């Protein structure tokens, strides 16, 4: 009876956590649509979203500018946070994240190459980004395993691979200057001038990858017990690791294709959510999806209104938050306080 009560109490606490996360996401989305150069009342937003007002100036602002941007923030935050959680779990490395091990830079390189070859092929961008992200994560994984697969080796391998991808990107821009259009904003990361047409292909990639990750949550729990333990339980660890890393690459690559190379979302959110909900993969993935969506949307809102009428790219705000966070993790890693 006592154990049942403890379990019930924990479930109730987690339900409250998820409720808070959902409210944070909804609040961030509403504020993102309402706030800006022109204040729009929530009632007006609701009328537009329900289809009762589609011809006013406010309706045009909401439907053509703020709603696509808000959806982009939610989608990118969700994808990058879940990608980071999967990468950290599969590699058993709390310092791993899409931007740190070169996944974002690989996706960015592929997008630039795709832009140089076929600048009008908008629908191909998410798939090119996925290919670049997958190539990056497999390259870093191969290097780390050859050299011992320590936590610091993985990070250093990511730094080296990121430098190589950046050099390739610069070379492409040198030979095809037309690919430079908007590259500065893309490199920093942001959601300015985002449209549903650009968001659409990435949405389906992220949705499919997220559903597959959720369906493999039990296998991910077993994999986190260690390779030998997982194999003794009948789990084929090598193909499962590759599948999960491919899904993480798809999530990060699709997000990068429309948001640019946003950093540290996949590092900050999984760490916070592990402290709150624990290591259970299903709960971790769900909480990371909500937490990442809220974080990126709030950061984008700050970037828009903090220095109005000037607007900062949201990547700058995330880097200012994530840089110190990563340094603290490195210091804790040195002291042996990170498992």
SEKOL-587463 format. One record per residue (C-alpha): residue number from 1; residue in three letters; y, z, x. Coordinates in nm, 2 decimals, always signed. Layout:
BEGIN
 pos code     c2     c3     c1
 NUM  ALA      Y      Z      X
...
This chain:
BEGIN
 pos code     c2     c3     c1
   1  UNK  +0.00  +0.00  +0.00
   2  UNK  +0.24  +0.09  +0.28
   3  UNK  +0.18  -0.25  +0.46
   4  UNK  +0.23  -0.43  +0.13
   5  UNK  +0.56  -0.26  +0.08
   6  UNK  +0.67  -0.34  +0.44
   7  UNK  +0.58  -0.71  +0.38
   8  UNK  +0.76  -0.72  +0.05
   9  UNK  +1.07  -0.57  +0.21
  10  UNK  +1.06  -0.82  +0.49
  11  UNK  +1.03  -1.11  +0.24
  12  UNK  +1.32  -0.98  +0.04
  13  UNK  +1.53  -0.95  +0.36
  14  UNK  +1.44  -1.31  +0.45
  15  UNK  +1.53  -1.43  +0.10
  16  UNK  +1.87  -1.28  +0.14
  17  UNK  +1.91  -1.45  +0.48
  18  UNK  +1.83  -1.79  +0.33
  19  UNK  +2.07  -1.73  +0.04
  20  UNK  +2.34  -1.64  +0.29
  21  UNK  +2.27  -1.96  +0.49
  22  UNK  +2.27  -2.18  +0.17
  23  UNK  +2.61  -2.02  +0.07
  24  UNK  +2.75  -2.08  +0.42
  25  UNK  +2.64  -2.45  +0.40
  26  UNK  +2.80  -2.49  +0.05
  27  UNK  +3.12  -2.31  +0.16
  28  UNK  +3.15  -2.53  +0.47
  29  UNK  +3.09  -2.85  +0.28
  30  UNK  +3.35  -2.75  +0.01
  31  UNK  +3.61  -2.65  +0.26
  32  UNK  +3.55  -2.97  +0.46
  33  UNK  +3.62  -3.18  +0.15
  34  UNK  +3.92  -2.97  +0.03
  35  UNK  +4.11  -2.91  +0.35
  36  UNK  +4.29  -3.17  +0.55
  37  UNK  +4.63  -3.34  +0.57
  38  UNK  +4.62  -3.33  +0.19
  39  UNK  +4.49  -3.02  +0.01
  40  UNK  +4.26  -3.11  -0.27
  41  UNK  +4.17  -2.84  -0.53
  42  UNK  +3.79  -2.77  -0.58
  43  UNK  +3.83  -2.86  -0.95
  44  UNK  +3.95  -3.21  -0.85
  45  UNK  +3.66  -3.24  -0.60
  46  UNK  +3.41  -3.15  -0.88
  47  UNK  +3.56  -3.41  -1.11
  48  UNK  +3.53  -3.68  -0.85
  49  UNK  +3.17  -3.59  -0.76
  50  UNK  +3.07  -3.58  -1.13
  51  UNK  +3.22  -3.93  -1.17
  52  UNK  +3.50  -3.83  -1.40
  53  UNK  +3.77  -3.95  -1.17
  54  UNK  +3.71  -4.25  -0.94
  55  UNK  +4.05  -4.43  -0.94
  56  UNK  +4.31  -4.17  -0.82
  57  UNK  +4.44  -4.13  -0.47
  58  UNK  +4.25  -3.80  -0.44
  59  UNK  +3.93  -3.98  -0.54
  60  UNK  +3.98  -4.24  -0.27
  61  UNK  +4.04  -3.97  -0.01
  62  UNK  +3.73  -3.78  -0.11
  63  UNK  +3.49  -4.08  -0.15
  64  UNK  +3.60  -4.29  +0.14
  65  UNK  +3.70  -4.03  +0.40
  66  UNK  +3.60  -3.67  +0.35
  67  UNK  +3.27  -3.70  +0.17
  68  UNK  +3.11  -3.93  +0.44
  69  UNK  +3.24  -3.71  +0.71
  70  UNK  +3.11  -3.39  +0.55
  71  UNK  +2.77  -3.55  +0.49
  72  UNK  +2.77  -3.66  +0.85
  73  UNK  +2.84  -3.31  +0.97
  74  UNK  +2.57  -3.16  +0.76
  75  UNK  +2.31  -3.42  +0.86
  76  UNK  +2.39  -3.41  +1.24
  77  UNK  +2.39  -3.03  +1.25
  78  UNK  +2.06  -3.02  +1.07
  79  UNK  +1.89  -3.28  +1.29
  80  UNK  +2.02  -3.15  +1.62
  81  UNK  +1.93  -2.78  +1.54
  82  UNK  +1.58  -2.87  +1.43
  83  UNK  +1.53  -3.10  +1.73
  84  UNK  +1.63  -2.81  +1.96
  85  UNK  +1.39  -2.57  +1.79
  86  UNK  +1.10  -2.81  +1.82
  87  UNK  +1.17  -2.89  +2.18
  88  UNK  +1.20  -2.52  +2.28
  89  UNK  +0.87  -2.44  +2.09
  90  UNK  +0.67  -2.73  +2.23
  91  UNK  +0.79  -2.68  +2.59
  92  UNK  +0.79  -2.30  +2.57
  93  UNK  +1.13  -2.31  +2.72
  94  UNK  +1.43  -2.13  +2.56
  95  UNK  +1.67  -2.32  +2.78
  96  UNK  +1.56  -2.66  +2.65
  97  UNK  +1.79  -2.84  +2.41
  98  UNK  +1.86  -3.21  +2.33
  99  UNK  +2.18  -3.23  +2.54
 100  UNK  +2.04  -3.02  +2.83
 101  UNK  +1.72  -3.21  +2.90
 102  UNK  +1.88  -3.55  +2.87
 103  UNK  +1.78  -3.65  +2.51
 104  UNK  +2.13  -3.70  +2.39
 105  UNK  +2.23  -3.90  +2.70
 106  UNK  +1.92  -4.12  +2.66
 107  UNK  +2.00  -4.19  +2.30
 108  UNK  +2.36  -4.26  +2.40
 109  UNK  +2.25  -4.51  +2.66
 110  UNK  +2.03  -4.69  +2.42
 111  UNK  +2.32  -4.71  +2.16
 112  UNK  +2.55  -4.85  +2.42
 113  UNK  +2.30  -5.11  +2.52
 114  UNK  +2.24  -5.20  +2.16
 115  UNK  +2.61  -5.23  +2.10
 116  UNK  +2.65  -5.46  +2.40
 117  UNK  +2.36  -5.69  +2.29
 118  UNK  +2.41  -5.68  +1.91
 119  UNK  +2.75  -5.52  +1.82
 120  UNK  +2.71  -5.59  +1.45
 121  UNK  +2.35  -5.45  +1.41
 122  UNK  +2.45  -5.12  +1.26
 123  UNK  +2.10  -5.06  +1.11
 124  UNK  +1.94  -5.09  +1.45
 125  UNK  +2.15  -4.81  +1.61
 126  UNK  +1.93  -4.51  +1.49
 127  UNK  +1.61  -4.68  +1.61
 128  UNK  +1.76  -4.77  +1.94
 129  UNK  +1.88  -4.41  +1.98
 130  UNK  +1.54  -4.29  +1.89
 131  UNK  +1.38  -4.51  +2.16
 132  UNK  +1.63  -4.39  +2.42
 133  UNK  +1.58  -4.02  +2.32
 134  UNK  +1.20  -4.05  +2.33
 135  UNK  +1.21  -4.22  +2.67
 136  UNK  +1.44  -3.93  +2.80
 137  UNK  +1.22  -3.65  +2.67
 138  UNK  +0.90  -3.81  +2.80
 139  UNK  +1.06  -3.87  +3.14
 140  UNK  +1.18  -3.51  +3.18
 141  UNK  +0.84  -3.38  +3.06
 142  UNK  +0.66  -3.59  +3.32
 143  UNK  +0.88  -3.48  +3.60
 144  UNK  +0.86  -3.11  +3.50
 145  UNK  +0.48  -3.12  +3.48
 146  UNK  +0.45  -3.29  +3.82
 147  UNK  +0.67  -3.02  +3.98
 148  UNK  +0.53  -2.71  +3.81
 149  UNK  +0.69  -2.71  +3.46
 150  UNK  +0.90  -2.40  +3.53
 151  UNK  +1.20  -2.33  +3.31
 152  UNK  +1.46  -2.41  +3.57
 153  UNK  +1.27  -2.72  +3.69
 154  UNK  +1.29  -2.86  +3.33
 155  UNK  +1.67  -2.80  +3.32
 156  UNK  +1.73  -2.95  +3.67
 157  UNK  +1.51  -3.25  +3.57
 158  UNK  +1.73  -3.30  +3.26
 159  UNK  +2.05  -3.29  +3.47
 160  UNK  +1.91  -3.56  +3.70
 161  UNK  +1.79  -3.78  +3.42
 162  UNK  +2.13  -3.74  +3.24
 163  UNK  +2.31  -3.86  +3.56
 164  UNK  +2.08  -4.17  +3.58
 165  UNK  +2.14  -4.25  +3.21
 166  UNK  +2.51  -4.20  +3.25
 167  UNK  +2.51  -4.44  +3.55
 168  UNK  +2.32  -4.70  +3.34
 169  UNK  +2.57  -4.66  +3.06
 170  UNK  +2.87  -4.71  +3.29
 171  UNK  +2.70  -5.02  +3.44
 172  UNK  +2.66  -5.17  +3.09
 173  UNK  +3.02  -5.10  +3.01
 174  UNK  +3.13  -5.26  +3.34
 175  UNK  +2.94  -5.58  +3.27
 176  UNK  +3.01  -5.58  +2.89
 177  UNK  +3.36  -5.43  +2.84
 178  UNK  +3.34  -5.49  +2.46
 179  UNK  +3.08  -5.21  +2.45
 180  UNK  +3.36  -4.97  +2.55
 181  UNK  +3.52  -4.98  +2.21
 182  UNK  +3.51  -4.62  +2.08
 183  UNK  +3.29  -4.51  +2.37
 184  UNK  +3.52  -4.22  +2.47
 185  UNK  +3.49  -4.07  +2.12
 186  UNK  +3.12  -4.14  +2.12
 187  UNK  +3.07  -3.96  +2.45
 188  UNK  +3.26  -3.65  +2.33
 189  UNK  +3.11  -3.66  +1.98
 190  UNK  +3.29  -3.67  +1.65
 191  UNK  +3.29  -3.79  +1.29
 192  UNK  +3.62  -3.97  +1.26
 193  UNK  +3.60  -4.30  +1.06
 194  UNK  +3.24  -4.24  +0.95
 195  UNK  +3.12  -4.44  +0.65
 196  UNK  +2.81  -4.42  +0.43
 197  UNK  +2.71  -4.76  +0.56
 198  UNK  +2.68  -4.62  +0.91
 199  UNK  +2.52  -4.30  +0.79
 200  UNK  +2.25  -4.46  +0.57
 201  UNK  +1.99  -4.58  +0.83
 202  UNK  +2.01  -4.25  +1.02
 203  UNK  +1.97  -4.05  +0.70
 204  UNK  +1.62  -4.20  +0.63
 205  UNK  +1.51  -4.15  +0.99
 206  UNK  +1.62  -3.78  +0.98
 207  UNK  +1.46  -3.72  +0.64
 208  UNK  +1.13  -3.87  +0.74
 209  UNK  +1.12  -3.68  +1.08
 210  UNK  +1.22  -3.35  +0.92
 211  UNK  +0.95  -3.38  +0.65
 212  UNK  +0.69  -3.45  +0.92
 213  UNK  +0.80  -3.15  +1.13
 214  UNK  +0.77  -2.93  +0.82
 215  UNK  +0.42  -3.06  +0.75
 216  UNK  +0.32  -2.98  +1.11
 217  UNK  +0.46  -2.63  +1.11
 218  UNK  +0.12  -2.46  +1.11
 219  UNK  +0.00  -2.67  +1.41
 220  UNK  +0.33  -2.58  +1.59
 221  UNK  +0.25  -2.21  +1.54
 222  UNK  -0.09  -2.25  +1.70
 223  UNK  +0.06  -2.46  +1.98
 224  UNK  +0.30  -2.18  +2.06
 225  UNK  +0.01  -1.95  +2.14
 226  UNK  -0.04  -2.14  +2.46
 227  UNK  -0.23  -2.46  +2.55
 228  UNK  -0.56  -2.29  +2.63
 229  UNK  -0.56  -2.08  +2.32
 230  UNK  -0.47  -2.37  +2.10
 231  UNK  -0.75  -2.59  +2.25
 232  UNK  -1.00  -2.31  +2.20
 233  UNK  -0.90  -2.31  +1.83
 234  UNK  -0.98  -2.68  +1.81
 235  UNK  -0.63  -2.82  +1.83
 236  UNK  -0.57  -3.14  +2.02
 237  UNK  -0.27  -3.02  +2.21
 238  UNK  -0.17  -3.33  +2.41
 239  UNK  -0.13  -3.58  +2.12
 240  UNK  +0.03  -3.30  +1.91
 241  UNK  +0.29  -3.23  +2.18
 242  UNK  +0.37  -3.60  +2.20
 243  UNK  +0.40  -3.63  +1.82
 244  UNK  +0.63  -3.33  +1.79
 245  UNK  +0.85  -3.44  +2.09
 246  UNK  +0.87  -3.79  +1.93
 247  UNK  +0.99  -3.63  +1.60
 248  UNK  +1.24  -3.42  +1.80
 249  UNK  +1.36  -3.73  +1.97
 250  UNK  +1.39  -3.91  +1.63
 251  UNK  +1.60  -3.63  +1.49
 252  UNK  +1.83  -3.61  +1.79
 253  UNK  +1.86  -3.99  +1.84
 254  UNK  +1.94  -4.06  +1.47
 255  UNK  +2.21  -3.79  +1.48
 256  UNK  +2.36  -3.93  +1.81
 257  UNK  +2.37  -4.28  +1.66
 258  UNK  +2.65  -4.18  +1.42
 259  UNK  +2.80  -3.86  +1.56
 260  UNK  +2.81  -3.93  +1.93
 261  UNK  +2.67  -3.70  +2.20
 262  UNK  +2.73  -3.36  +2.04
 263  UNK  +2.62  -3.08  +2.27
 264  UNK  +2.47  -2.73  +2.24
 265  UNK  +2.39  -2.74  +1.87
 266  UNK  +2.02  -2.75  +1.95
 267  UNK  +2.06  -2.46  +2.19
 268  UNK  +2.28  -2.22  +2.00
 269  UNK  +2.13  -2.24  +1.65
 270  UNK  +1.75  -2.19  +1.74
 271  UNK  +1.83  -1.89  +1.96
 272  UNK  +2.03  -1.72  +1.68
 273  UNK  +1.77  -1.81  +1.41
 274  UNK  +1.48  -1.68  +1.62
 275  UNK  +1.66  -1.34  +1.64
 276  UNK  +1.71  -1.34  +1.26
 277  UNK  +1.39  -1.49  +1.11
 278  UNK  +1.14  -1.46  +1.40
 279  UNK  +0.90  -1.72  +1.55
 280  UNK  +0.73  -1.85  +1.24
 281  UNK  +0.78  -2.23  +1.27
 282  UNK  +0.83  -2.30  +0.90
 283  UNK  +1.09  -2.03  +0.86
 284  UNK  +1.25  -2.12  +1.19
 285  UNK  +1.28  -2.49  +1.11
 286  UNK  +1.43  -2.43  +0.76
 287  UNK  +1.68  -2.17  +0.89
 288  UNK  +1.78  -2.40  +1.18
 289  UNK  +1.84  -2.69  +0.94
 290  UNK  +2.07  -2.47  +0.73
 291  UNK  +2.23  -2.30  +1.03
 292  UNK  +2.29  -2.62  +1.22
 293  UNK  +2.45  -2.79  +0.91
 294  UNK  +2.69  -2.49  +0.86
 295  UNK  +2.78  -2.46  +1.23
 296  UNK  +2.87  -2.83  +1.28
 297  UNK  +3.06  -2.85  +0.96
 298  UNK  +3.27  -2.54  +1.03
 299  UNK  +3.33  -2.66  +1.39
 300  UNK  +3.45  -3.00  +1.26
 301  UNK  +3.67  -2.83  +1.01
 302  UNK  +3.83  -2.62  +1.29
 303  UNK  +3.88  -2.93  +1.50
 304  UNK  +4.06  -3.10  +1.21
 305  UNK  +4.29  -2.82  +1.10
 306  UNK  +4.34  -2.59  +1.40
 307  UNK  +4.60  -2.82  +1.57
 308  UNK  +4.71  -3.02  +1.27
 309  UNK  +4.85  -3.28  +1.25
 310  UNK  +4.65  -3.35  +1.57
 311  UNK  +4.28  -3.36  +1.55
 312  UNK  +4.03  -3.26  +1.82
 313  UNK  +3.68  -3.43  +1.84
 314  UNK  +3.43  -3.17  +1.72
 315  UNK  +3.23  -3.21  +2.05
 316  UNK  +3.51  -3.03  +2.23
 317  UNK  +3.48  -2.73  +2.00
 318  UNK  +3.10  -2.72  +2.04
 319  UNK  +3.13  -2.74  +2.41
 320  UNK  +3.37  -2.45  +2.42
 321  UNK  +3.12  -2.25  +2.22
 322  UNK  +2.80  -2.38  +2.39
 323  UNK  +2.91  -2.37  +2.75
 324  UNK  +2.96  -1.99  +2.77
 325  UNK  +2.64  -1.94  +2.56
 326  UNK  +2.44  -2.14  +2.81
 327  UNK  +2.58  -1.95  +3.10
 328  UNK  +2.48  -1.62  +2.94
 329  UNK  +2.13  -1.76  +2.88
 330  UNK  +2.10  -1.86  +3.25
 331  UNK  +2.21  -1.51  +3.36
 332  UNK  +1.95  -1.35  +3.13
 333  UNK  +1.69  -1.59  +3.26
 334  UNK  +1.77  -1.48  +3.61
 335  UNK  +1.72  -1.12  +3.51
 336  UNK  +1.40  -1.20  +3.33
 337  UNK  +1.53  -1.11  +2.99
 338  UNK  +1.43  -1.44  +2.83
 339  UNK  +1.06  -1.47  +2.75
